[in-house]
């Protein structure tokens, strides 16, 4: 299977702390990888490395077979987009927040695409509403629409449904799953909730203390974990 990313001996240090220490990781193109683990495991830092917001202290990250360095072209950066747990929205209307992504990514203005994504995410009636009036779930759906309207090759999700109600969780998960199936978007979703990874991902990895303890097909990960740390995490035991 073709790899979107290959990580080899990647470490990320902040001072004396090594927050990511991944010996080897392949992220399949067109797949959904769920990354679970306790708080402070390095999951969000790993996403920043995958979005090239940071460069690793050591090691190599290949994107589609090409080693990534400081001279990464803007065209490659524009293929990757991230949705964070707390969306950063502009003090504008819902539609304006989605539309601005097209300008930032250098894409042609396409009001039809904006309207289509607002409709798919149940936001059409809120198109002209100021974002300050939105609920947490509505704001997160705006952030997802803004990410998807530009048709990214890679979608990185950092706790995309944390603290949301079941309706919004289900709606956002369905949109992510549908976009992956229709367009073949490579998705990496970081989540504290292993059951979200079980619902969404075709592969799941457990990250503890910066290390990728186990990565496997999701069915095998949950039904037949190979590492005791994985089994303990799935039982709900404290794992550090």
Backbone as CSV, one residue per row, in Angstrom:
resi,resn,N_x,N_y,N_z,CA_x,CA_y,CA_z,C_x,C_y,C_z
1,UNK,0.846,-1.195,0.000,0.000,0.000,0.000,0.881,1.245,0.000
2,UNK,0.492,2.249,-0.782,1.251,3.486,-0.883,1.210,4.251,0.442
3,UNK,2.339,4.833,0.796,2.425,5.602,2.034,2.251,7.089,1.762
4,UNK,1.429,7.740,2.572,1.376,9.201,2.553,2.563,9.749,3.329
5,UNK,2.830,9.148,4.494,3.962,9.544,5.329,4.760,8.310,5.729
6,UNK,6.059,8.487,5.847,6.922,7.507,6.484,7.820,8.241,7.470
7,UNK,7.761,7.842,8.735,8.589,8.453,9.772,9.670,7.466,10.185
8,UNK,10.895,7.945,10.239,12.027,7.100,10.606,12.862,7.788,11.671
9,UNK,12.925,7.163,12.844,13.740,7.674,13.964,13.459,9.150,14.260
10,UNK,12.189,9.489,14.295,11.788,10.881,14.515,11.706,11.185,16.006
11,UNK,12.410,12.234,16.402,12.339,12.713,17.783,12.051,14.213,17.770
12,UNK,11.271,14.625,18.742,11.024,16.050,18.930,11.276,16.390,20.388
13,UNK,12.243,17.274,20.600,12.620,17.666,21.951,12.287,19.129,22.182
14,UNK,11.829,19.410,23.395,11.675,20.781,23.865,12.586,20.896,25.084
15,UNK,13.741,21.505,24.902,14.708,21.538,25.980,15.194,20.128,26.274
16,UNK,15.066,19.723,27.536,15.511,18.387,27.942,14.433,17.327,27.761
17,UNK,13.237,17.739,27.383,12.120,16.788,27.250,12.018,16.268,25.827
18,UNK,11.936,14.948,25.691,11.681,14.334,24.388,10.203,13.949,24.366
19,UNK,9.403,14.693,23.611,7.954,14.497,23.650,7.471,13.575,22.537
20,UNK,8.284,13.378,21.511,7.971,12.417,20.456,9.236,11.606,20.180
21,UNK,9.081,10.291,20.173,10.205,9.388,19.898,9.654,8.193,19.117
22,UNK,9.485,8.399,17.816,8.855,7.396,16.951,9.926,6.761,16.068
23,UNK,10.208,5.500,16.313,11.241,4.795,15.554,10.801,4.572,14.114
24,UNK,9.558,4.146,13.937,9.076,3.845,12.588,7.554,3.949,12.554
25,UNK,7.042,4.653,11.550,5.598,4.764,11.380,5.288,5.025,9.919
26,UNK,4.383,4.222,9.363,3.873,4.453,8.019,2.395,4.796,8.116
27,UNK,2.018,5.858,7.419,0.617,6.274,7.350,0.156,6.056,5.925
28,UNK,-0.791,5.157,5.741,-1.222,4.752,4.412,-1.999,5.856,3.699
29,UNK,-1.673,6.091,2.455,-2.411,7.054,1.638,-3.848,6.582,1.471
30,UNK,-4.788,7.477,1.691,-6.198,7.149,1.523,-6.811,6.400,2.688
31,UNK,-6.048,6.175,3.747,-6.565,5.472,4.912,-6.913,6.424,6.034
32,UNK,-7.507,5.877,7.084,-7.788,6.636,8.298,-7.012,5.984,9.434
33,UNK,-6.088,6.739,9.995,-5.305,6.271,11.134,-5.790,6.981,12.386
34,UNK,-6.211,6.208,13.376,-6.565,6.762,14.668,-5.394,6.623,15.623
35,UNK,-5.069,7.689,16.335,-3.998,7.651,17.326,-4.607,7.940,18.684
36,UNK,-4.526,6.959,19.580,-5.096,7.084,20.910,-3.968,7.081,21.930
37,UNK,-4.300,7.471,23.138,-3.302,7.480,24.195,-3.677,8.489,25.254
38,UNK,-3.012,8.423,26.404,-3.323,9.340,27.498,-2.881,10.762,27.188
39,UNK,-3.348,11.708,27.988,-2.912,13.094,27.847,-1.406,13.173,28.063
40,UNK,-0.762,14.050,27.288,0.676,14.213,27.422,1.496,13.156,26.712
41,UNK,0.844,12.340,25.875,1.571,11.266,25.198,2.375,11.758,24.001
42,UNK,2.113,12.998,23.543,2.818,13.513,22.370,2.000,13.477,21.102
43,UNK,0.713,13.172,21.220,-0.134,13.004,20.038,-0.280,14.314,19.258
44,UNK,-0.546,15.404,19.955,-0.725,16.686,19.273,0.584,17.175,18.658
45,UNK,1.687,16.922,19.330,2.989,17.290,18.764,3.246,16.505,17.487
46,UNK,2.883,15.241,17.482,3.036,14.437,16.270,2.234,15.042,15.121
47,UNK,1.021,15.518,15.401,0.231,16.148,14.342,0.913,17.394,13.801
48,UNK,1.541,18.168,14.670,2.240,19.369,14.206,3.421,19.003,13.303
49,UNK,4.043,17.877,13.580,5.115,17.406,12.704,4.553,16.968,11.352
50,UNK,3.398,16.323,11.377,2.780,15.854,10.129,2.259,17.016,9.288
51,UNK,1.927,18.122,9.940,1.466,19.306,9.211,2.620,20.245,8.880
52,UNK,3.831,19.827,9.247,5.050,20.594,8.972,5.010,21.978,9.630
53,UNK,4.244,22.086,10.718,4.282,23.300,11.516,5.563,23.350,12.345
54,UNK,6.130,22.175,12.604,7.406,22.055,13.288,8.282,21.079,12.521
55,UNK,9.588,21.220,12.681,10.541,20.269,12.116,11.077,19.403,13.242
56,UNK,11.263,18.111,13.014,11.744,17.241,14.084,13.173,17.580,14.492
57,UNK,13.469,17.369,15.760,14.825,17.566,16.254,15.778,16.568,15.621
58,UNK,15.297,15.341,15.436,16.076,14.282,14.800,15.162,13.468,13.889
59,UNK,15.786,12.748,12.970,15.054,11.795,12.154,14.540,12.374,10.855
60,UNK,13.769,11.556,10.154,13.332,11.890,8.795,11.839,11.640,8.630
61,UNK,11.180,12.589,8.002,9.779,12.431,7.615,9.703,12.499,6.096
62,UNK,9.198,11.440,5.486,8.961,11.420,4.045,7.477,11.638,3.794
63,UNK,7.180,12.492,2.825,5.800,12.711,2.408,5.681,12.277,0.959
64,UNK,4.882,11.235,0.742,4.717,10.648,-0.594,6.075,10.307,-1.225
65,UNK,6.955,9.736,-0.398,8.226,9.247,-0.888,9.326,10.270,-0.990
66,UNK,9.049,11.529,-0.639,10.055,12.583,-0.718,10.418,13.059,0.674
67,UNK,11.719,13.098,0.966,12.174,13.560,2.265,11.856,15.043,2.437
68,UNK,11.298,15.382,3.596,10.854,16.740,3.850,11.942,17.520,4.579
69,UNK,12.237,18.700,4.075,13.210,19.572,4.715,12.648,20.971,4.883
70,UNK,13.538,21.908,5.194,13.111,23.286,5.450,12.602,23.980,4.198
71,UNK,12.978,23.451,3.028,12.587,24.081,1.765,11.296,23.500,1.203
72,UNK,10.423,23.037,2.081,9.163,22.428,1.656,8.342,23.417,0.839
73,UNK,7.944,23.058,-0.380,7.187,23.995,-1.217,5.824,24.320,-0.609
74,UNK,5.364,25.544,-0.847,4.056,25.963,-0.361,2.958,25.082,-0.933
75,UNK,3.124,24.622,-2.165,2.109,23.776,-2.803,1.889,22.482,-2.027
76,UNK,2.959,21.961,-1.410,2.822,20.747,-0.593,2.131,21.075,0.717
77,UNK,2.524,22.159,1.351,1.877,22.562,2.607,0.374,22.734,2.421
78,UNK,-0.020,23.224,1.253,-1.438,23.487,1.008,-2.252,22.218,0.817
79,UNK,-1.601,21.078,0.681,-2.326,19.810,0.545,-2.792,19.271,1.887
80,UNK,-2.303,19.869,2.963,-2.541,19.339,4.303,-3.272,20.388,5.130
81,UNK,-4.302,19.967,5.824,-5.020,20.904,6.684,-5.368,20.227,8.001
82,UNK,-5.511,21.041,9.037,-5.727,20.532,10.388,-6.970,21.155,10.996
83,UNK,-7.726,20.337,11.705,-8.847,20.827,12.507,-8.510,20.551,13.966
84,UNK,-8.465,21.612,14.754,-8.105,21.496,16.156,-9.345,21.368,17.030
85,UNK,-9.120,20.936,18.274,-10.242,20.756,19.197,-10.949,22.080,19.470
86,UNK,-10.173,23.146,19.586,-10.754,24.478,19.796,-10.522,25.287,18.532
87,UNK,-11.522,25.353,17.668,-11.331,26.016,16.371,-11.055,27.507,16.527
88,UNK,-10.130,27.986,15.725,-9.819,29.419,15.703,-10.558,30.031,14.519
89,UNK,-11.654,30.703,14.824,-12.491,31.289,13.790,-12.356,32.806,13.781
90,UNK,-12.498,33.376,12.596,-12.445,34.822,12.451,-13.754,35.443,12.940
91,UNK,-13.702,36.695,13.347,-14.907,37.382,13.823,-15.714,37.856,12.627
92,UNK,-16.207,36.887,11.899,-17.008,37.149,10.702,-18.185,36.181,10.703
93,UNK,-18.872,36.140,9.599,-19.994,35.209,9.493,-19.486,33.791,9.276
94,UNK,-20.396,32.839,9.411,-20.067,31.438,9.169,-19.544,31.247,7.747
95,UNK,-20.285,31.770,6.765,-19.887,31.602,5.367,-18.537,32.251,5.090
96,UNK,-18.291,33.423,5.665,-17.014,34.113,5.445,-15.852,33.310,6.003
97,UNK,-16.065,32.616,7.115,-15.008,31.793,7.685,-14.673,30.612,6.791
98,UNK,-15.665,30.045,6.137,-15.402,28.941,5.218,-14.757,29.464,3.939
99,UNK,-15.262,30.587,3.464,-14.764,31.156,2.198,-13.306,31.584,2.289
100,UNK,-12.871,32.020,3.459,-11.509,32.533,3.590,-10.475,31.435,3.349
101,UNK,-10.853,30.198,3.583,-9.912,29.098,3.345,-9.499,29.025,1.880
102,UNK,-10.439,29.325,0.993,-10.112,29.297,-0.431,-9.063,30.338,-0.773
103,UNK,-9.174,31.509,-0.189,-8.192,32.571,-0.461,-6.828,32.215,0.122
104,UNK,-6.835,31.710,1.343,-5.570,31.380,1.996,-4.839,30.279,1.228
105,UNK,-5.583,29.315,0.714,-4.975,28.192,0.005,-4.726,28.498,-1.471
106,UNK,-5.017,29.713,-1.903,-4.757,30.078,-3.289,-5.708,29.438,-4.273
107,UNK,-6.872,28.987,-3.784,-7.859,28.359,-4.660,-8.812,29.420,-5.201
108,UNK,-9.408,29.123,-6.332,-10.392,30.030,-6.915,-11.612,30.124,-6.001
109,UNK,-12.193,31.320,-5.926,-13.398,31.499,-5.130,-14.522,30.652,-5.711
110,UNK,-15.172,29.885,-4.853,-16.218,28.967,-5.309,-17.345,28.983,-4.277
111,UNK,-18.309,29.889,-4.482,-19.416,30.011,-3.538,-20.280,28.758,-3.520
112,UNK,-20.367,28.053,-4.648,-21.151,26.818,-4.679,-20.560,25.781,-3.733
113,UNK,-19.235,25.670,-3.742,-18.582,24.709,-2.854,-18.807,25.089,-1.392
114,UNK,-18.737,26.368,-1.096,-18.996,26.832,0.269,-20.408,26.446,0.691
115,UNK,-21.378,26.728,-0.168,-22.772,26.410,0.152,-22.982,24.907,0.317
116,UNK,-22.315,24.116,-0.520,-22.465,22.667,-0.430,-21.953,22.136,0.903
117,UNK,-20.802,22.646,1.347,-20.260,22.162,2.613,-21.082,22.656,3.803
118,UNK,-21.577,23.864,3.728,-22.452,24.333,4.795,-23.700,23.463,4.884
119,UNK,-24.228,23.086,3.734,-25.412,22.231,3.709,-25.095,20.844,4.274
120,UNK,-23.971,20.260,3.867,-23.622,18.915,4.324,-23.414,18.867,5.832
121,UNK,-22.942,19.978,6.391,-22.676,20.021,7.827,-23.803,20.679,8.619
122,UNK,-24.945,20.844,7.984,-26.109,21.363,8.690,-25.979,22.791,9.126
123,UNK,-25.275,23.609,8.322,-25.010,24.994,8.698,-25.653,26.012,7.762
124,UNK,-26.428,25.564,6.816,-26.994,26.482,5.818,-27.797,27.609,6.456
125,UNK,-28.585,27.289,7.473,-29.413,28.308,8.111,-28.583,29.302,8.926
126,UNK,-27.314,28.957,9.150,-26.435,29.826,9.946,-25.413,30.538,9.080
127,UNK,-25.596,30.495,7.778,-24.588,31.032,6.858,-24.186,32.463,7.181
128,UNK,-25.151,33.304,7.524,-24.873,34.724,7.785,-24.689,35.037,9.263
129,UNK,-24.742,34.019,10.100,-24.650,34.255,11.543,-23.213,34.572,11.951
130,UNK,-23.015,35.513,12.872,-21.669,35.753,13.409,-21.199,34.521,14.184
131,UNK,-19.926,34.191,14.041,-19.453,32.959,14.682,-19.522,33.054,16.204
132,UNK,-19.540,34.267,16.761,-19.595,34.408,18.215,-20.912,33.891,18.786
133,UNK,-21.919,33.721,17.933,-23.217,33.260,18.402,-23.360,31.740,18.338
134,UNK,-22.338,31.045,17.874,-22.440,29.607,17.655,-22.193,28.814,18.929
135,UNK,-22.791,27.639,18.970,-22.463,26.681,20.026,-21.112,26.042,19.704
136,UNK,-20.565,25.283,20.653,-19.279,24.616,20.438,-19.358,23.634,19.272
137,UNK,-20.457,22.905,19.189,-20.609,21.943,18.105,-20.725,22.613,16.749
138,UNK,-21.464,23.712,16.701,-21.602,24.447,15.444,-20.263,25.037,15.008
139,UNK,-19.504,25.582,15.960,-18.197,26.149,15.629,-17.253,25.076,15.099
140,UNK,-17.320,23.892,15.677,-16.448,22.818,15.201,-16.845,22.371,13.801
141,UNK,-18.134,22.399,13.509,-18.574,22.056,12.149,-18.136,23.115,11.147
142,UNK,-18.115,24.378,11.551,-17.592,25.435,10.674,-16.117,25.180,10.382
143,UNK,-15.360,24.828,11.409,-13.935,24.553,11.225,-13.721,23.385,10.273
144,UNK,-14.568,22.364,10.368,-14.441,21.212,9.470,-14.805,21.598,8.039
145,UNK,-15.867,22.397,7.874,-16.231,22.868,6.534,-15.108,23.693,5.929
146,UNK,-14.493,24.536,6.719,-13.384,25.366,6.247,-12.201,24.503,5.809
147,UNK,-11.977,23.399,6.512,-10.875,22.505,6.149,-11.168,21.736,4.869
148,UNK,-12.409,21.302,4.705,-12.736,20.414,3.591,-13.070,21.148,2.295
149,UNK,-13.429,22.421,2.382,-13.843,23.145,1.178,-12.702,23.263,0.173
150,UNK,-11.457,23.176,0.632,-10.314,23.291,-0.277,-9.855,21.939,-0.802
151,UNK,-10.543,20.852,-0.417,-10.216,19.537,-0.936,-8.816,19.067,-0.606
152,UNK,-8.437,19.030,0.683,-7.066,18.644,1.036,-6.781,17.176,0.724
153,UNK,-5.510,16.884,0.476,-5.090,15.490,0.319,-4.990,14.793,1.669
154,UNK,-4.646,15.580,2.709,-4.469,15.044,4.056,-5.269,15.900,5.030
155,UNK,-6.041,15.237,5.871,-6.830,15.914,6.901,-6.354,15.414,8.261
156,UNK,-5.834,16.329,9.075,-5.348,16.011,10.407,-6.342,16.546,11.429
157,UNK,-6.750,15.703,12.355,-7.812,16.054,13.296,-7.316,15.852,14.718
158,UNK,-7.315,16.929,15.493,-6.833,16.884,16.873,-8.024,16.999,17.812
159,UNK,-8.472,15.857,18.328,-9.643,15.806,19.206,-10.818,16.563,18.576
160,UNK,-11.248,16.172,17.381,-12.233,16.983,16.656,-13.614,17.018,17.283
161,UNK,-13.899,16.086,18.183,-15.237,16.072,18.787,-15.165,16.098,20.311
162,UNK,-14.040,16.536,20.849,-13.913,16.594,22.305,-14.990,17.469,22.924
163,UNK,-15.685,16.947,23.918,-16.695,17.695,24.692,-17.936,18.074,23.877
164,UNK,-18.153,17.424,22.751,-19.352,17.708,21.965,-20.454,16.701,22.293
165,UNK,-21.691,17.102,22.002,-22.833,16.235,22.255,-22.880,15.117,21.215
166,UNK,-23.611,14.028,21.492,-23.633,12.888,20.582,-24.082,13.229,19.168
167,UNK,-25.017,14.174,19.015,-25.475,14.541,17.669,-24.317,15.093,16.849
168,UNK,-23.580,16.039,17.418,-22.471,16.639,16.678,-21.344,15.645,16.460
169,UNK,-21.100,14.789,17.433,-20.079,13.748,17.248,-20.430,12.863,16.054
170,UNK,-21.669,12.400,16.009,-22.093,11.524,14.923,-22.037,12.205,13.569
171,UNK,-22.452,13.471,13.511,-22.458,14.200,12.246,-21.038,14.418,11.733
172,UNK,-20.151,14.842,12.616,-18.767,15.098,12.206,-18.082,13.807,11.782
173,UNK,-18.296,12.734,12.527,-17.682,11.452,12.148,-18.189,10.978,10.794
174,UNK,-19.466,11.154,10.523,-20.010,10.724,9.237,-19.425,11.515,8.088
175,UNK,-19.237,12.810,8.258,-18.641,13.635,7.205,-17.202,13.209,6.957
176,UNK,-16.440,12.962,8.015,-15.048,12.524,7.873,-14.994,11.199,7.122
177,UNK,-15.833,10.262,7.517,-15.858,8.944,6.870,-16.250,9.063,5.401
178,UNK,-17.245,9.892,5.110,-17.720,10.049,3.738,-16.662,10.692,2.855
179,UNK,-15.986,11.734,3.355,-14.966,12.402,2.560,-13.808,11.456,2.266
180,UNK,-13.459,10.637,3.233,-12.407,9.651,3.017,-12.790,8.655,1.936
181,UNK,-14.024,8.195,1.944,-14.474,7.198,0.967,-14.613,7.799,-0.426
182,UNK,-15.146,9.024,-0.517,-15.432,9.627,-1.824,-14.169,10.161,-2.482
183,UNK,-13.336,10.875,-1.710,-12.169,11.529,-2.299,-10.848,10.833,-1.994
184,UNK,-10.877,9.831,-1.123,-9.635,9.152,-0.776,-8.708,9.995,0.072
185,UNK,-9.279,10.908,0.848,-8.483,11.764,1.721,-7.777,10.917,2.774
186,UNK,-6.488,11.167,2.958,-5.749,10.549,4.054,-6.111,11.277,5.336
187,UNK,-6.530,10.522,6.351,-6.997,11.126,7.601,-6.179,10.570,8.763
188,UNK,-5.717,11.470,9.623,-5.118,11.082,10.903,-5.922,11.774,11.987
189,UNK,-6.501,10.973,12.878,-7.340,11.537,13.930,-6.758,11.179,15.290
190,UNK,-6.434,12.204,16.067,-5.965,12.040,17.435,-7.173,12.134,18.353
191,UNK,-7.314,11.182,19.248,-8.476,11.176,20.116,-8.154,10.503,21.441
192,UNK,-8.755,11.027,22.529,-8.660,10.354,23.817,-9.610,9.153,23.870
193,UNK,-10.570,9.132,22.976,-11.649,8.147,23.014,-11.325,6.989,22.081
194,UNK,-10.918,5.837,22.600,-10.597,4.712,21.710,-11.795,4.250,20.890
195,UNK,-13.004,4.470,21.401,-14.175,4.028,20.659,-14.393,4.872,19.411
196,UNK,-13.939,6.132,19.426,-14.010,6.937,18.212,-13.092,6.374,17.137
197,UNK,-11.901,5.975,17.532,-10.994,5.352,16.575,-11.589,4.041,16.053
198,UNK,-12.239,3.302,16.922,-12.851,2.037,16.494,-13.952,2.281,15.470
199,UNK,-14.687,3.366,15.627,-15.758,3.680,14.671,-15.209,4.206,13.351
200,UNK,-14.144,4.986,13.407,-13.691,5.726,12.233,-12.535,5.077,11.474
201,UNK,-11.557,4.576,12.195,-10.252,4.280,11.604,-10.145,2.858,11.075
202,UNK,-9.351,2.700,10.019,-9.033,1.346,9.565,-7.757,0.825,10.220
203,UNK,-6.923,1.760,10.743,-5.760,1.389,11.551,-5.742,2.267,12.790
204,UNK,-5.275,1.686,13.902,-5.220,2.417,15.158,-3.853,2.218,15.796
205,UNK,-3.326,3.313,16.358,-2.058,3.243,17.060,-2.192,3.786,18.470
206,UNK,-1.442,3.201,19.395,-1.406,3.664,20.784,-0.084,4.378,21.022
207,UNK,-0.166,5.618,21.515,1.015,6.423,21.797,1.094,6.680,23.296
208,UNK,2.247,6.360,23.880,2.485,6.570,25.306,3.881,7.158,25.472
209,UNK,3.973,8.264,26.200,5.265,8.894,26.487,6.079,9.141,25.221
210,UNK,5.387,9.569,24.171,6.057,9.919,22.927,6.330,8.761,22.003
211,UNK,6.149,7.539,22.456,6.469,6.357,21.652,5.200,5.724,21.091
212,UNK,5.299,5.222,19.875,4.192,4.495,19.274,4.310,3.040,19.717
213,UNK,3.492,2.664,20.688,3.604,1.353,21.321,3.145,0.242,20.388
214,UNK,2.014,0.471,19.713,1.461,-0.552,18.827,0.616,0.118,17.758
215,UNK,0.757,-0.340,16.523,-0.089,0.094,15.413,-0.570,-1.153,14.703
216,UNK,-1.873,-1.249,14.477,-2.431,-2.450,13.845,-3.744,-2.101,13.171
217,UNK,-4.223,-3.024,12.324,-5.582,-2.889,11.815,-6.517,-2.718,13.011
218,UNK,-7.499,-1.850,12.855,-8.332,-1.498,13.999,-9.006,-2.713,14.632
219,UNK,-9.522,-3.627,13.815,-10.175,-4.814,14.384,-9.210,-5.598,15.253
220,UNK,-7.978,-5.801,14.757,-6.985,-6.554,15.522,-6.529,-5.781,16.754
221,UNK,-6.402,-4.473,16.606,-5.967,-3.635,17.729,-6.891,-3.820,18.923
222,UNK,-8.198,-3.858,18.655,-9.162,-3.959,19.746,-9.436,-5.400,20.181
223,UNK,-9.400,-6.323,19.246,-9.764,-7.697,19.594,-8.573,-8.536,20.034
224,UNK,-7.370,-8.194,19.580,-6.203,-9.019,19.879,-4.953,-8.159,20.031
225,UNK,-4.927,-7.267,21.025,-3.746,-6.414,21.202,-2.510,-7.249,21.498
226,UNK,-1.383,-6.835,20.900,-0.157,-7.599,21.035,0.732,-7.105,22.173
227,UNK,0.492,-5.922,22.660,1.322,-5.368,23.720,0.501,-5.232,25.002
228,UNK,1.110,-5.519,26.148,0.361,-5.412,27.410,-0.117,-3.988,27.683
229,UNK,0.641,-2.988,27.219,0.209,-1.601,27.415,-1.089,-1.321,26.674
230,UNK,-1.216,-1.900,25.474,-2.438,-1.719,24.692,-3.626,-2.359,25.399
231,UNK,-3.432,-3.584,25.861,-4.511,-4.271,26.568,-4.918,-3.503,27.812
232,UNK,-3.939,-2.964,28.530,-4.241,-2.202,29.739,-5.003,-0.923,29.405
233,UNK,-4.581,-0.235,28.341,-5.254,0.999,27.946,-6.704,0.722,27.563
234,UNK,-6.927,-0.346,26.828,-8.283,-0.673,26.392,-9.166,-1.123,27.547
235,UNK,-8.557,-1.649,28.594,-9.326,-2.020,29.802,-9.694,-0.796,30.620
236,UNK,-9.046,0.332,30.322,-9.297,1.541,31.100,-8.347,1.707,32.261
237,UNK,-7.290,0.888,32.298,-6.291,1.041,33.341,-5.465,2.298,33.086
238,UNK,-4.895,2.870,34.127,-4.006,4.017,33.969,-2.720,3.548,33.310
239,UNK,-2.349,4.217,32.235,-1.137,3.860,31.511,-0.321,5.125,31.285
240,UNK,0.957,5.099,31.665,1.819,6.256,31.489,3.125,5.819,30.831
